[in-house]
Amino acid sequence: MFRGETISGADPALSAGVSFDTQSGFFVGASATLALDPNSPRVSAMVQYAGFAKRRGPVTLELGLIHRSYHTIVDTEYRREFFEGFIGAAVGGVRARFYASPDYLRDGRATYYVEVNAPLLRHEKWQLDGHAGLSLIPYEKETRRSGLRYYRDWRLTLSRPVGPLYLSLGVNGTNYPVYSDTGRGRVFGSVAYAF
């Protein structure tokens, strides 16, 4: 799932990622997602990122760059492959990031995205996490309007560890779909293993 949408066309998906963090605060990583359509399996997403994080008292500040590539897109105003720079801050379990992209739109105008992720509830091994995002997109050139349009996305995820696995069940949605044909809420589940 990405910003309220499925990036695998609602097919089951298998994701793998690798990351590396240094004591100095530099981090780098990459991930790939394979959509498991029985008739046409495909790589539905590839992401590479690098950045730097620094702790200042209880606050962690970060700065970085992400390259994203997606197989399917339904809104042709947007590119399937684009870069985003980001700055962020985290306090405890709450993390906020601001992204800027120079090439998300095909016409070359900059777009922006703001997100907040936070733990909402913890009980023994269970945890409920929330996500709220806001996309800021220029109006179509044909309208001759200045300023930015605002689109929302959201996610709630209930998760817990089970032995070496991390199980999650959630629901999310958006009011402006780009990668799927509808912005209605979707239920999703995942099983993760870290090593």
Buried (B, 14 or more C-beta within 10 A) or exposed (E): BBBBBBBBBBBEBEBEEEEEEEEEBEBBBBBBBBBBBEEEEBEBBBBBBBBEBEEEEEEBBBEBEBBBBBBBBEEEEBBEEBBBBBBBBBEEEEBBBBBBBEBBBEEEBBBBBBBEBBEEEEEEEEBBBBBBBBBBBBEEEEEEEEEBBEBBBBBBBBBBEEEEEBBBEBBBBBEBBBBBEEBEEBEBEBEEEEE
